[in-house]
Amino acid sequence: LAQARSIDRVFQEAIAPATVNFDFEAIREAAAAVPDSTVVKMVRGWGLQEYAPVLVMVLSLKEAVRQALPPECAEAGFWATVERELVQAFTGLAAQEGQPGLSFYEESGERTRFYRDLFFALQDEETGEHMYALAFCVDVTVELPKARAVALELTDTVPFAVRLNAIVVRQALDLVA
């Protein structure tokens, strides 16, 4: 856990605190500075635009996370946790307003736009002696006023667009007891 928190701190220092938007160059430099690690993948500008249930956005982002990780992670046991965190990232936002990792930057009668950043430290028997740290920022546009956007549930069908920037770092586990 301490190892994951250490990497999280490195990434958080590289994210613009007022907007939680990725400065991709700063994130890349931060990832390169993580000791004994390798940048496995960078995703810039992956996007989706749909008129669909919020669940489609969650599952699409889950698949984007899966594709950003190496094949040995495909059957790992942490996917339920990843999906749960993605659900929380896009539903019940009213209760999360003002918390780190969520920043609204456009609010009108027709549209709400926000940045959402998440950090995952993923490790289980499938990843072997490595931990994978995934930092990502999603730029979300929901074609609804903010009062409705912050109350969305998984089954709500809305017009939305998402843009994903992410970086994945692999680091050997610190096996010192």
Summary of the structure (lengths in Angstrom):
residues: 177
radius of gyration: 16.2
end to end distance: 12.3
largest distance: 55.0
contacts: 531
relative contact order: 0.25
helix: 36%
strand: 37%
